[in-house]
């Protein structure tokens, strides 16, 4: 009796599709492939939005700036030269967008007679206990203090302390020396401690 060979469904015999690297996606995007941009967005959107949310203090603003940053990445793809530094290149675009927006806002305030709105959400206390209210207030104060830092301090503080970037990676992003990055983070922490006082529980570097 001849035993027929075992057959498997084609799906089990096929190798899983290879996941393209950032380098491959960028190369495809430089040739005009918009689908490659979608791959980069899916891969890096969440962390970029989190970064921008922390340095702007607003989730909606962070999402809008992240969307604009990816669009700029596509538009400037031809200028990118592969050196394994895609993320610094992308984050530099995003940080420059924040810088440009804040300069525009400062110019607007010089000619505006309106007053800034107060912090949102303070009236939505509901039935939260005192401890929770204190924690929420502390978080709001930390976010306000961080948003008030000059961007040259704010960006490295967030990248290092929250995103976990190395000093070298931040220096590449900002186009400065590692020593400058360490100095800016240290000075940023000093300003935060001075601003927050009772709220600040971090340790200086």
N, C-alpha and C positions, 0 to 999 in steps of 0.2 A: 504493500500500500504506500503510495506516494503522498507525503505530507506537503500540502501547498505552502509556499513561503508566506510568512506573516506579512500582511500588508498594513500600512498605517495611513491614516488620512493625510492628504498632502500638507495640511497645516502643521502636522507634527514633524514632517520631514524638512520643511523649509526653515532656514535659519532666520532668526528675528532680524528685522531691518536694522542697519547700522545707524546709530544716533549720531548726527553730524556734530562736529565740534564747533566752538565759537569761530575758529579760524576758517573752517569750511563755510559756515554761514555768512561770515563777512565777505569771503571771496565771491560767494554767489550774489550777495547783496550789491557788491561793487559792480556786478554785471547787470544790475537792474532787477534782480529777483525779489519781489515784494514778499513772497512766501518765506524767504529767508529772514526777513525782518520780523515776521510773525514768530518764527522760532526763537529769535533773540528776545523778543518781548516776553514770550511765555517763560523763558528761562530766567530772566533777570528782573522782570517787572516788580515782583513783590518786594524785593530788597531795596530796589531803587525808590519805590513809593515810600517805604518805611523811612529811608534816609531823608527824603525830601519832606516828609511829614514832620520829622523831628526838627529839621532846621528852619521850617516855616511855621510850625505850630498848628497847621491846619491840614487835615486829611484830604479834603477836597482839593485844596491847592497843591498838595503833594502829588495827587493823582493827575491833575491837569499838567503840572510841570513834567512829570515822568512821561506822559504821552507826547508832550512837545519835545522832550529830550530824544525819544526814539525817532521822532520825525526828523529832527535835526541830524541824528546819526545816519539816517538813510540819505539825507540830502548832502551830507559831507563825507559820505563813504569813500568817494574817490580820493580824498586827501589822506585817508588812513593808510598807514604803512605798518604791516604786521610785524610786531616785535613782542607778541605775547602780552600786550597791554590794552586789551579791549576795554576791560572794566574801568581802568583809570581814564581812558578816552571818553567813555560814556558818562562817567561821573563828573568829569571836567565840564562836559557840555551842560549837564544838569545844574552844576554849581554856578556856572556862568549865567544860566537863565535866572537863577535866584538873585545873583548879583545885579543883573540888568533890571529885573523887576523892582528890587529894593531901591535902586537909584531912581527909577521912574517914580516910585511912590514918594521918595524924599522930595523930588522936584515938585510933585503935585502938592504936597503939604505946604510948601513955601507959598503957594498961591491960593490955598484953600482956606475958607473961613469956617468950614465945618469942623466938628469935634469928633475924635475917634469914638467908636462905640465901646461900651464897657464889655468886659468878658462875658461870653455867652454861657448859658447853662447854669448860672448861679441860682436861678429861681427854681430850678427843678430839683428840689431837695426831697420831695416825696416823704416817705416815712423812714428814710435811712437813719441809722443810729448815729450818735455823736462820733464814734470812732471812725465810721465810714466817711462821714462828712469831713472830718479832719484829714483823712487820707486823701480824699478827692481834692480838697483845698491845697494840700501839699503838692500833689501832682500838678495842679494848675499853676502853682507858684513856680515850680521847677521848669515847666514848659514856658512860662512867661519869661523867666530869667534867661533861659537858653535862647529864646527868640530875640532877646535884647542884646545878646552878644554880637559884636561885629562879626561878619561872616568869616573873616580870616581866622578867628578863634573858634567860631561855632562849628564850621565844617570839620576841622581835625578832631575836635572834642567828640563829635558824634561818630565820625568814622572810626576812631580808635576805641572809644569807650562803649559804643553801642554796636557798631557793625563789626568790630574786631579786626580792623585793618592794621597791618604793621606800619611802623614809622616809615619804612622804605616805600611801601605802596602809597601812603599818603603824600610823601614827598614827590613821587612820580606824578600823582594827580595834580598837586598844587604847583609843580615846577619849582621846588625849592629844596634846600638841604634837609637831611633828617634832623639835624640840630635845631633848625628853624621850626620844624614840626613839633619837636619836644617842647621847645620854648613856648610856642603858641598854645599847646595843650595845657602846659603848666599855668600860663597866664590866664587862660580861659577858666581853669578850675579856680584860680584865685578870685576872679571876678564873680563866679557863681557863688563861692563861699561868702563873699562880702555881700552879695545881693540877697542871698537866702538866709544866712545866719542860722536861725533855729531849724530851718528845713534841711540844710545841707548835712549829709551824713557820709559823704565820700571822703576819701583820703587824698591828700595832695600827692603829686608825683614830682 
